[in-house]
Amino acid sequence: MSAQTNTYPVTIDDRQPLAQLIEAGGYDQVNGKITEASFPMQRGGLAERELTLVHLSRVASTDEVEHALDELSLRSAKIEELLAFGATYPQAQRQFPIVALGSIETSYRRRPFLWGSPRVRHLDLRFDEKIWSGNIRFLTVRR
């Protein structure tokens, strides 16, 4: 089964501190471990990017996800791209969880992800699982 993809234009401003990027998203709940120390960012500036949500429609290991992304000439998004996506498209995470495999917490090897419900939006951390459920979308960027 082939991956389903949807592309979204986003402005990324990684000149801002991580706390400001989080604040811009207006999340109802934020994991307190999401800090500059846990997720050091490379500063680049202001950039327009096309971010792609990839849905494999099946349970997959991290290795399988990375292989599928390679075949699509995509790389996993980083936390600053995830935060820009969440701020620009706040309703998406109410429909399905969205993970950025391109960033990993330095101490516990957890990945940032967005999830929610009709009432709340969360910015959270998820352990780098060997298996990802079939409802997750992987946020990516064209190589």
C-alpha positions in Angstrom: 0.0 0.0 0.0 1.4 3.4 -1.0 1.7 6.3 1.4 -0.9 9.1 1.3 0.6 12.6 1.2 -0.8 16.1 1.7 1.4 19.2 1.3 1.0 22.5 3.2 2.9 25.8 2.7 4.3 27.2 6.0 6.5 30.1 7.0 9.3 28.9 9.4 11.0 31.6 11.6 13.6 29.7 13.6 15.2 33.0 14.7 12.8 33.0 17.6 13.4 31.1 20.8 11.6 27.8 21.2 9.3 29.2 23.9 8.0 31.9 21.4 7.5 29.2 18.7 5.4 27.2 21.3 3.5 30.3 22.4 2.6 31.1 18.7 0.9 27.7 18.5 -1.6 28.5 21.2 -1.6 25.0 22.6 -3.8 24.1 25.5 -1.3 21.8 27.1 2.5 21.6 26.6 4.9 19.0 27.9 7.3 20.9 30.3 10.2 18.9 29.0 10.0 20.6 25.6 12.8 23.1 26.2 15.8 24.6 24.3 18.1 22.4 26.3 16.2 19.2 25.3 15.7 20.3 21.7 18.6 22.5 20.5 17.7 24.2 17.2 19.9 25.3 14.4 19.1 28.9 13.7 18.5 29.7 10.1 16.1 32.6 9.7 12.8 33.1 7.9 11.9 30.6 5.3 8.9 29.5 3.2 8.7 25.7 3.1 6.3 23.1 1.8 5.6 20.6 4.6 4.2 17.2 3.8 2.1 15.0 6.0 2.7 11.3 5.2 0.1 8.7 6.2 1.2 5.1 5.8 -2.2 3.8 6.7 -0.6 0.9 8.6 1.4 0.1 11.6 5.1 0.7 10.9 8.4 0.6 12.6 10.6 3.7 12.7 12.9 2.0 10.2 10.0 1.3 7.9 8.8 4.9 8.1 12.3 6.3 7.4 12.6 3.9 4.4 9.2 5.0 3.0 10.3 8.7 3.4 13.5 8.0 1.6 11.6 6.5 -1.3 9.5 9.7 -1.5 12.6 11.9 -1.3 11.4 13.4 2.0 13.2 14.0 5.3 11.5 14.0 8.7 10.5 17.4 10.0 12.3 19.0 13.0 10.6 20.6 16.0 10.6 24.1 14.6 8.8 22.9 11.5 6.3 21.0 13.6 5.6 24.1 15.7 5.2 26.3 12.6 2.8 23.7 11.2 0.8 23.6 14.4 0.5 27.4 14.5 -0.5 27.6 10.9 -2.9 24.6 10.8 -4.2 24.3 14.4 -7.2 22.1 13.5 -5.1 19.3 11.8 -4.0 17.8 15.1 -7.6 17.5 16.3 -8.1 14.9 13.4 -4.9 12.8 13.9 -1.6 12.8 15.8 1.3 14.4 13.9 5.0 13.5 14.8 8.3 15.1 13.8 10.8 12.2 13.7 13.6 14.7 12.8 14.0 15.9 16.4 14.6 13.8 19.4 14.8 14.8 23.0 18.4 14.5 24.2 17.8 12.7 27.5 15.0 10.2 27.0 14.9 9.8 23.2 11.3 11.1 22.9 9.9 12.8 19.7 7.7 15.9 19.6 4.2 15.4 18.5 0.9 17.2 18.2 -2.4 15.6 19.1 -5.8 16.7 20.3 -9.5 16.4 20.4 -12.4 18.8 19.7 -11.7 20.5 23.0 -8.0 20.7 23.4 -4.7 20.8 21.5 -1.5 19.2 23.0 2.2 19.6 22.2 3.7 16.5 23.8 6.5 14.0 23.7 6.3 10.4 22.6 8.9 7.8 23.1 10.7 6.8 19.9 8.6 3.7 19.4 9.7 0.7 17.4 6.1 0.6 16.2 4.0 3.6 15.2 0.2 3.1 14.9 -1.6 3.4 11.6 -3.4 6.7 12.4 -0.2 8.8 12.9 0.9 11.3 10.3 4.6 12.0 9.9 5.5 15.6 9.2 8.2 15.8 6.5 10.1 18.2 4.2 11.2 17.6 0.6 14.9 16.8 0.4 
